[in-house]
């Protein structure tokens, strides 16, 4: 028996040595601070093991298709793939997500509890998430009990993050596409195992961004463009008008009708007729108007005076379309805005191009025939990319470059704008262009857009903003529209069917488009997903509060949805984010009654915290309805959403 035991021991020793050899050959043990990360060379399985015995799966086994390298970092690992040909890479992949929740930077940020079926459906229905366009940060986090696994895409382009449920298990996978026009055929991803703060993902990302990308504080931007200081405490307002006057300025519509058109006027002058009659020359209009000091549309000195008299002493004012021409006709508006300290900006865009003969076009999509024929984005199959709403084409940023400077110089020569808003440039919707005349990759497209935004800020000394505010634009832009509340439900019949009670409205009438002015009720399903504060996280603010001032999208302004209005105001206070409104002269009094109380709450607070980083966020009760943010370690804002109260504490 002793001999038999001895023979088994010797066999066991041989097996042990073979296992050790296999582990040496096929498994990397990377000592990364408190965590050891094991990477199986054969299957790319990746596991984290803590010194206290905790274990977490970072990626499940698979068959690696390309060569890769692994580098240890503090409490994490960096994995790089190299390839010599176009194709797809799949890493990381989790056959079963065992985390309690996901920290997901869709817009400002979502807290996604995986125990709730509706939130698992949310992930699945939003898949695949194109990380450059859909995520405000190129990162996401899986939050476990006591720690968070943070994934950071160091190669941010051509990635799709997908979630699916299979056999009762939630699965996660990332697919990276390497295209033939890319000069560097490499993919790099960083994984870090960090703390358990709800905003840990954004904290880790901010540190990475500061180390490996360009981080510019708002204070530094103000030093370069001093007018940007006016953003502190400013509400954002889009002003709407179709003429220098408004319907309320006419005291005798029937008399004006007779003077302009002749004959007997109708008993009632329609809104369409009023719009046409206001276009008459000033000499004809004058006898039928209020005294000069009392009149003016949203684009008039009178409008600015009323805003200032209402106590709105810091404002960003946007001219969305025809209003730009009205400002050129009425230079006193820009002068008064400057005197009041308001920022005044046109809405501009170089994202789409329309045919010069297109009847239903918009001014920003009009250039010339040569650019229309040669400047469109062309995909790999040789097809031109359809523009916004399927009209015209998407415009190459490289082809647009000389036209940007021509347009900006022309408009600035007519109106004293102090700010500039460029639609789409900071959304992350970027294009590979295979057109022979203007070839570029998505990365090139990004850089071309940043170049024009930089030119506006540096050379023209304008306070620059764009749609979205994605991470890559943060070194350049001062503000963004569309981060706190991004676009949603764009194709949902519940919201887009004109017969639906939830229909938000059309782009009409031009002086007060219903899409922006009509107050509506939000369906409960959208209310729960997009506005319930229990499922919101200030991920973008944690990363960039002291760099970019980011508001809601202009299609979902602060007053848009009546059943979440106060909740949104409280969220703006908690996150230190400005409100955004739409105004015209006719509805000014009614809307000011809603705007001024919240402005009074917001403006002084933001003047104190606008230059400070968001350093902490906490849930103060189990329901997550009482929340606290801290700015610069100096000022805490506590909001009780259940009782609709907020308080500010200064340390």
C-alpha positions in Angstrom: 0.0 0.0 0.0 2.9 2.3 0.8 4.4 1.7 -2.6 1.0 2.3 -4.3 0.6 5.6 -2.4 4.1 6.5 -3.4 3.3 5.9 -7.1 0.2 8.1 -6.9 2.1 10.9 -5.2 4.7 10.8 -8.0 1.9 10.8 -10.6 0.3 13.7 -8.9 3.5 15.6 -8.8 3.9 15.1 -12.6 0.4 16.3 -13.2 1.0 19.4 -11.0 4.2 20.2 -12.9 2.3 19.9 -16.2 -0.4 22.2 -15.0 2.1 24.7 -13.8 3.8 24.6 -17.2 0.5 25.1 -18.9 -0.4 28.0 -16.7 3.0 29.5 -17.4 2.5 29.1 -21.1 -1.2 29.9 -21.4 -2.1 32.2 -18.4 -0.8 35.6 -17.6 -1.0 36.6 -13.9 -0.8 40.4 -13.8 -0.3 41.9 -10.3 -2.2 45.2 -10.4 -2.3 46.7 -6.9 -5.0 45.0 -4.8 -6.2 43.0 -7.7 -4.6 40.3 -9.8 -5.8 40.0 -13.3 -5.6 36.6 -15.0 -5.6 36.4 -18.8 -5.9 33.1 -20.5 -3.7 33.3 -23.6 -5.6 30.5 -25.4 -9.2 31.8 -24.8 -8.8 35.5 -23.9 -10.8 34.8 -20.7 -10.0 37.6 -18.2 -10.7 37.3 -14.5 -9.9 39.7 -11.6 -9.0 38.3 -8.2 -8.8 40.5 -5.1 -6.4 39.8 -2.2 -9.4 39.3 0.1 -10.7 36.4 -2.2 -13.3 38.3 -4.3 -13.4 37.3 -7.9 -15.0 38.9 -11.0 -15.2 37.9 -14.6 -14.0 40.6 -17.0 -14.5 38.7 -20.2 -15.6 35.1 -21.0 -13.6 32.5 -22.9 -13.5 32.8 -26.7 -11.3 32.0 -29.6 -8.9 34.9 -30.2 -8.6 35.7 -33.9 -5.8 38.2 -33.9 -2.5 38.7 -32.1 -2.8 40.7 -28.8 -0.7 42.1 -26.0 -1.6 42.6 -22.4 -0.2 45.3 -20.1 -0.8 45.6 -16.4 -2.0 48.9 -15.0 -3.0 49.8 -11.4 -6.0 47.7 -10.5 -6.5 46.8 -14.1 -5.2 45.7 -17.5 -4.8 47.2 -21.0 -5.3 44.8 -23.9 -4.3 45.6 -27.5 -5.1 43.7 -30.7 -3.1 44.1 -33.9 -4.3 43.0 -37.3 -3.2 43.3 -40.9 -6.6 43.3 -42.6 -10.1 44.7 -42.2 -12.5 42.7 -40.1 -14.2 42.4 -36.8 -12.8 41.9 -33.3 -14.9 40.7 -30.4 -13.7 41.6 -26.9 -14.8 41.8 -24.2 -17.7 39.4 -24.1 -19.6 38.2 -21.0 -21.7 35.0 -21.3 -23.4 36.1 -18.1 -23.4 39.6 -16.6 -23.3 39.1 -12.9 -23.1 42.8 -11.9 -25.9 44.5 -9.9 -26.1 47.4 -12.2 -24.7 49.2 -15.2 -23.4 52.8 -15.2 -24.1 53.8 -18.8 -23.3 57.3 -20.2 -26.2 57.6 -22.6 -26.6 61.4 -22.5 -25.8 62.5 -19.0 -25.9 59.0 -17.6 -28.2 56.1 -16.5 -28.2 53.9 -13.5 -29.4 50.5 -14.9 -30.4 48.0 -12.2 -30.1 44.6 -13.7 -32.6 43.0 -11.2 -35.4 45.0 -13.0 -36.7 43.4 -16.2 -37.7 46.7 -17.8 -34.1 47.9 -17.5 -32.7 44.7 -19.0 -35.2 45.2 -21.9 -33.9 48.8 -22.2 -30.4 47.6 -22.8 -31.4 44.9 -25.2 -33.8 47.3 -27.2 -31.1 50.0 -27.4 -28.5 47.5 -28.8 -26.3 47.7 -30.6 -25.0 51.0 -29.1 -22.6 52.7 -31.4 -20.3 54.0 -28.8 -19.0 57.1 -30.5 -22.5 58.4 -31.3 -24.6 56.9 -28.6 -22.4 57.3 -25.5 -21.2 60.7 -24.2 -18.1 59.0 -22.8 -16.2 56.1 -24.4 -16.7 54.0 -21.3 -19.2 52.1 -19.2 -19.2 50.4 -15.8 -20.5 47.1 -14.3 -21.2 47.8 -10.7 -20.8 44.9 -8.3 -21.2 44.8 -4.5 -18.2 46.8 -3.3 -16.5 47.6 -6.6 -17.0 48.6 -10.2 -15.4 47.2 -13.4 -14.8 50.1 -15.8 -14.3 49.5 -19.5 -12.6 52.4 -21.4 -12.4 52.4 -25.2 -9.0 53.8 -26.0 -9.8 53.1 -29.7 -13.1 54.9 -29.7 -14.2 54.5 -33.4 -16.2 51.7 -35.0 -17.4 50.1 -31.8 -20.8 48.5 -31.1 -21.8 47.6 -27.5 -24.6 45.0 -27.4 -26.7 43.4 -24.7 -29.0 40.4 -25.1 -30.9 38.0 -23.0 -30.4 34.3 -23.6 -31.8 31.5 -21.5 -32.5 33.9 -18.7 -29.0 35.4 -18.7 -28.0 38.9 -19.7 -25.0 38.9 -22.0 -22.7 41.7 -23.0 -20.4 41.9 -26.1 -18.3 44.6 -27.8 -17.6 44.4 -31.5 -14.8 46.5 -33.0 -14.7 46.9 -36.8 -11.5 47.6 -38.6 -12.1 49.3 -41.9 -9.8 49.3 -45.0 -9.3 53.1 -44.9 -7.8 53.1 -41.4 -4.1 53.7 -41.2 -3.7 52.1 -37.8 -5.2 48.7 -37.6 -5.1 48.4 -33.8 -7.7 48.2 -31.1 -7.0 49.1 -27.5 -9.2 48.8 -24.4 -8.5 49.5 -20.8 -10.2 47.7 -17.9 -10.0 49.0 -14.4 -11.4 47.6 -11.2 -12.3 50.6 -9.0 -14.5 51.7 -6.1 -18.2 51.4 -5.6 -19.4 55.0 -5.9 -22.4 55.3 -8.2 -20.3 57.7 -10.4 -17.1 55.6 -10.2 -17.1 54.9 -13.9 -16.9 58.7 -14.7 -14.3 59.3 -12.0 -12.0 56.7 -13.5 -12.7 58.0 -17.0 -11.9 61.6 -16.0 -8.5 60.5 -14.6 -7.8 58.6 -17.8 -8.9 61.5 -20.0 -6.7 63.9 -18.1 -3.7 61.6 -18.5 -4.2 60.5 -22.1 -6.3 63.1 -23.8 -6.5 66.9 -23.7 -8.5 68.3 -20.7 -9.2 72.0 -20.7 -11.0 73.6 -17.8 -13.7 76.3 -18.3 -11.5 78.6 -16.4 -8.7 78.2 -19.0 -11.2 78.6 -21.8 -12.4 81.9 -20.2 -8.8 83.1 -20.1 -8.6 82.5 -23.8 -12.1 83.8 -24.6 -13.1 86.2 -21.9 -16.7 86.5 -23.0 -17.3 82.9 -22.0 -17.5 84.1 -18.4 -21.0 85.3 -19.2 -22.1 81.6 -19.3 -21.8 81.4 -15.6 -25.4 81.7 -14.2 -26.9 82.1 -17.6 -30.1 80.5 -18.8 -30.2 79.5 -22.5 -33.0 81.0 -24.6 -33.9 80.5 -28.3 -35.7 83.6 -29.6 -38.4 83.2 -32.3 -39.7 85.8 -34.7 -40.6 86.2 -38.4 -40.5 90.0 -38.5 -39.3 92.9 -36.5 -42.8 93.3 -35.2 -45.3 91.0 -33.5 -49.0 90.5 -33.8 -49.6 92.3 -30.5 -47.9 95.5 -31.9 -50.8 96.0 -34.3 -53.8 97.8 -32.8 -56.0 97.9 -35.9 -55.7 94.7 -38.0 -58.7 95.5 -40.2 -57.4 98.9 -41.0 -54.0 97.5 -41.9 -55.6 94.9 -44.0 -57.5 97.5 -46.0 -54.4 99.7 -46.3 -52.3 96.8 -47.7 -54.8 94.8 -49.8 -57.6 97.3 -50.4 -61.3 96.7 -50.3 -63.4 95.8 -47.4 -61.5 93.8 -44.7 -62.9 90.5 -43.3 -64.4 90.5 -39.8 -61.5 88.4 -38.6 -57.9 88.6 -39.8 -56.3 85.1 -39.8 -52.9 84.3 -38.4 -51.6 83.6 -41.9 -52.8 87.0 -43.1 -51.3 88.7 -40.1 -48.0 87.1 -40.8 -48.1 88.4 -44.4 -49.3 91.9 -43.4 -46.4 92.3 -40.9 -44.1 92.1 -43.9 -45.4 95.4 -45.3 -43.1 98.5 -45.3 -42.8 100.5 -42.2 -44.5 103.6 -43.6 -47.6 101.5 -44.3 -47.6 99.9 -40.9 -46.9 102.9 -38.8 -50.5 104.3 -38.4 -51.8 101.0 -37.1 -49.1 100.2 -34.5 -48.5 100.8 -30.8 -46.1 103.6 -29.8 -42.5 102.8 -30.9 -41.2 102.3 -27.3 -43.8 99.6 -26.7 -43.4 97.4 -29.7 -41.0 94.8 -31.2 -40.8 91.1 -31.7 -38.5 88.7 -30.0 -35.8 90.2 -32.1 -36.0 93.8 -30.9 -34.5 96.0 -28.2 -37.9 96.0 -26.5 -37.7 92.2 -26.0 -34.3 92.4 -24.4 -35.4 95.2 -22.2 -38.3 93.1 -20.9 -36.0 90.2 -20.2 -33.6 92.4 -18.3 -36.3 94.1 -16.4 -37.6 90.7 -15.3 -34.3 90.0 -13.5 -32.8 87.8 -16.2 -29.4 89.5 -16.0 -27.4 86.6 -17.6 -28.6 84.9 -20.7 -27.4 83.0 -23.8 -29.7 84.0 -26.6 -29.9 81.9 -29.8 -31.2 83.0 -33.2 -32.5 79.7 -34.8 -33.1 80.8 -38.4 -34.9 83.7 -40.0 -34.0 85.6 -36.8 -30.4 85.9 -38.0 -31.6 88.1 -40.9 -33.8 90.2 -38.6 -30.8 90.8 -36.3 -28.9 92.1 -39.3 -31.7 94.5 -40.1 -31.9 95.7 -36.5 -28.3 96.2 -35.2 -29.6 97.8 -32.1 -30.5 94.4 -30.7 -26.9 93.1 -30.7 -25.6 96.4 -29.2 -28.1 96.2 -26.4 -27.3 92.5 -25.8 -23.7 93.5 -25.4 -24.6 96.2 -23.0 -26.7 93.9 -20.9 -23.9 91.2 -20.9 -26.0 88.7 -22.9 -24.4 86.3 -25.3 -26.0 86.3 -28.7 -25.5 83.4 -31.2 -26.8 82.2 -34.5 -27.8 78.5 -35.1 -25.4 77.2 -37.7 -24.9 73.8 -39.3 -22.6 72.0 -41.9 -24.1 68.6 -41.5 -26.4 68.4 -44.5 -26.4 69.9 -48.0 -29.4 70.4 -50.2 -29.8 71.0 -53.9 -29.8 74.8 -54.7 -33.2 74.1 -56.3 -34.7 72.3 -53.3 -38.0 74.1 -52.4 -38.4 72.9 -48.8 -34.9 73.6 -47.6 -33.3 75.4 -44.7 -30.6 78.1 -45.0 -27.8 76.2 -43.3 -28.1 73.4 -45.9 -27.7 75.7 -48.8 -24.3 76.2 -50.4 -23.7 76.1 -54.2 -24.1 73.6 -57.0 -20.4 72.6 -57.1 -20.4 71.6 -53.4 -23.7 69.8 -53.8 -22.3 67.7 -56.6 -18.9 67.0 -55.1 -19.1 67.4 -51.3 -21.5 64.6 -50.2 -20.4 61.8 -48.0 -19.9 58.6 -50.0 -19.9 55.2 -48.4 -17.7 52.2 -49.1 -20.3 51.0 -51.7 -20.2 54.3 -53.6 -23.6 55.5 -52.4 -24.1 59.1 -51.2 -25.3 59.3 -47.6 -28.8 60.8 -47.2 -29.0 63.9 -45.0 -31.2 64.7 -42.0 -34.8 63.5 -42.5 -33.7 61.9 -45.8 -33.3 65.2 -47.5 -30.2 66.0 -49.5 -26.9 64.5 -48.4 -24.6 64.5 -45.4 -21.8 67.0 -46.1 -18.1 66.2 -45.9 -16.4 68.3 -43.2 -13.3 68.5 -45.4 -15.3 69.7 -48.4 -17.1 72.2 -46.2 -14.0 73.9 -44.7 -13.7 76.9 -47.0 -17.5 77.5 -46.9 -17.5 77.6 -43.1 -15.2 80.6 -43.1 -17.1 82.4 -45.9 -20.4 82.0 -44.1 -19.1 83.0 -40.7 -17.3 86.1 -42.0 -20.4 87.2 -43.9 -22.7 86.8 -40.9 -20.3 88.5 -38.5 -20.0 91.4 -40.9 -23.7 91.9 -40.6 -24.4 91.3 -36.9 -22.4 91.6 -33.7 -22.7 88.0 -32.5 -20.6 87.1 -29.4 -21.3 83.4 -29.5 -21.8 80.7 -32.2 -23.7 77.4 -32.1 -22.8 74.7 -34.6 -25.3 71.8 -34.8 -24.2 68.2 -34.8 -20.5 68.7 -34.5 -20.3 67.3 -31.0 -22.8 64.5 -31.3 -20.3 61.8 -32.3 -22.1 61.1 -35.6 -19.0 60.9 -37.8 -18.4 59.6 -41.2 -15.9 57.7 -43.3 -15.8 59.3 -46.7 -14.8 57.2 -49.7 -15.3 60.1 -52.2 -12.2 60.5 -54.3 -12.3 64.3 -54.0 -12.5 64.5 -50.2 -11.5 61.1 -48.6 -11.4 60.9 -44.8 -11.8 58.5 -41.9 -14.2 59.1 -38.9 -11.2 60.3 -37.0 -10.3 62.8 -39.7 -14.0 63.9 -39.7 -13.8 64.5 -36.0 -10.6 66.5 -36.3 -12.0 68.6 -39.2 -15.0 69.5 -37.0 -12.8 70.3 -34.1 -10.7 72.5 -36.3 -13.7 74.7 -37.3 -14.9 74.9 -33.7 -11.4 75.9 -32.6 -11.2 78.6 -35.3 -14.5 80.1 -34.1 -13.3 80.2 -30.5 -9.6 81.1 -31.0 -9.6 83.3 -34.1 -13.0 84.8 -33.9 -13.2 85.0 -30.1 -16.7 83.6 -30.0 -18.2 81.5 -27.2 -18.7 78.2 -29.0 -21.3 75.5 -28.5 -22.6 72.5 -30.3 -25.2 69.7 -30.1 -24.5 66.9 -27.7 -21.1 67.7 -26.1 -19.4 64.3 -26.5 -16.1 63.8 -24.8 -13.9 64.5 -27.9 -15.2 68.1 -28.2 -14.7 69.0 -24.6 -11.3 70.7 -25.0 -12.8 73.1 -27.6 -16.5 73.9 -26.8 -17.7 76.1 -24.0 -21.3 74.8 -23.9 -23.5 72.1 -25.4 -27.2 71.6 -26.0 -28.5 68.0 -25.7 -26.6 66.3 -22.8 -28.8 66.4 -19.7 -31.8 65.4 -21.8 -30.9 64.0 -25.2 -33.3 63.2 -28.1 -35.5 60.2 -27.6 -38.5 58.5 -29.2 -37.7 60.0 -32.6 -39.3 57.2 -34.5 -41.9 56.0 -31.9 -45.5 56.4 -33.3 -46.6 57.2 -29.8 -44.7 60.5 -30.0 -44.5 61.1 -33.7 -48.1 60.3 -34.9 -50.0 63.6 -35.2 -53.1 61.8 -34.0 -51.4 60.8 -30.7 -52.2 62.9 -27.6 -48.5 62.8 -26.9 -47.5 64.3 -30.3 -45.0 67.1 -29.5 -45.9 69.3 -32.4 -44.7 70.3 -35.8 -42.1 72.9 -37.0 -45.0 75.3 -37.4 -45.9 78.2 -37.2 -42.5 79.8 -37.8 -42.9 82.4 -35.1 -43.7 79.7 -32.5 -43.1 76.2 -33.8 -45.3 73.8 -31.8 -42.4 71.3 -31.5 -40.7 73.9 -29.2 -43.6 75.9 -27.7 -46.4 73.4 -27.2 -46.5 72.0 -23.7 -47.3 68.3 -23.6 -47.6 65.4 -21.3 -44.9 62.7 -21.4 -46.1 59.1 -21.6 -45.4 57.2 -18.3 -43.0 54.8 -20.1 -40.8 57.6 -21.2 -41.2 59.4 -17.9 -39.9 56.4 -16.0 -37.0 55.8 -18.3 -35.7 59.3 -19.1 -36.8 61.5 -16.1 -37.1 59.4 -13.0 -34.1 60.7 -10.9 -33.7 57.3 -9.2 -32.3 56.0 -12.5 -30.2 59.0 -13.5 -26.5 59.4 -12.8 -24.3 62.6 -13.4 -21.6 60.8 -15.3 -21.0 63.5 -17.8 -21.0 66.2 -15.1 -18.5 64.1 -13.1 -16.2 64.0 -16.1 -16.6 67.5 -17.5 -18.6 69.9 -15.2 -15.6 72.2 -14.9 -15.0 72.1 -18.6 -18.3 72.2 -20.6 -21.7 73.7 -19.6 -24.2 71.2 -21.0 -27.9 71.7 -21.1 -30.9 69.7 -22.4 -31.7 69.4 -26.1 -33.7 72.2 -27.6 -36.5 69.8 -28.7 -37.0 68.8 -25.0 -36.6 72.2 -23.3 -37.2 72.7 -19.6 -40.9 73.7 -20.0 -41.8 71.1 -22.7 -43.3 68.3 -20.5 -45.8 69.5 -17.9 -45.7 66.3 -15.8 -42.0 66.3 -15.2 -41.3 70.1 -15.1 -40.4 70.5 -11.5 -38.4 67.2 -11.4 -36.3 68.5 -14.3 -35.7 71.9 -12.6 -34.5 70.1 -9.5 -32.2 67.9 -11.5 -30.8 71.0 -13.2 -30.0 72.4 -9.7 -28.6 69.1 -8.4 -26.3 68.7 -11.5 -25.5 72.4 -11.9 -26.9 72.5 -15.4 -28.7 75.6 -17.0 -32.3 75.5 -18.0 -33.1 75.9 -21.7 -36.2 77.7 -23.0 -37.9 79.0 -26.2 -39.5 82.4 -26.2 -41.3 84.8 -28.5 -42.8 88.2 -27.8 -46.5 87.0 -27.8 -46.0 84.4 -25.1 -43.4 86.3 -23.1 -45.5 87.3 -20.1 -47.0 83.8 -19.6 -43.6 82.1 -19.9 -41.7 84.5 -17.7 -44.0 83.6 -14.9 -42.7 80.0 -15.2 -39.0 81.0 -15.9 -38.1 83.6 -13.4 -38.6 81.6 -10.2 -36.3 78.8 -11.4 -33.9 81.3 -12.8 -33.6 82.9 -9.4 -32.8 79.5 -7.9 -30.3 78.6 -10.5 -28.3 81.6 -11.4 -26.6 82.5 -8.1 -25.8 78.8 -7.5 -24.3 78.3 -10.9 -22.1 81.4 -10.6 -20.5 79.7 -7.5 -20.2 76.2 -8.9 -19.8 76.7 -12.6 -16.0 76.5 -12.6 -15.8 73.7 -10.0 -15.6 69.9 -10.8 -18.3 67.6 -9.5 -16.4 65.7 -6.9 -19.1 63.5 -5.3 -22.6 62.1 -5.8 -24.6 60.1 -3.2 -28.0 58.6 -2.7 -29.1 59.6 0.8 -32.0 57.1 1.2 -32.7 53.6 0.0 -35.4 54.8 -2.4 -32.7 57.0 -4.1 -35.2 60.0 -4.1 -32.9 62.1 -1.9 -29.6 62.8 -3.6 -26.5 64.9 -3.0 -23.8 66.4 -5.3 -20.6 68.1 -4.2 -18.7 70.6 -6.3 -15.0 71.2 -5.7 -15.3 69.7 -2.2 -16.8 73.1 -1.2 -20.5 73.2 -2.0 -23.1 70.5 -1.6 -26.5 70.5 -3.2 -29.1 68.2 -1.7 -32.4 67.6 -3.5 -35.4 65.7 -2.2 -37.3 64.7 -5.3 -40.2 63.2 -3.3 -41.0 66.5 -1.5 -39.7 68.7 -4.2 -37.2 70.6 -2.1 -33.5 71.5 -2.4 -30.8 73.0 -0.2 -27.3 74.2 -0.6 -24.5 73.8 2.0 -21.2 75.6 1.8 -18.3 73.9 3.6 
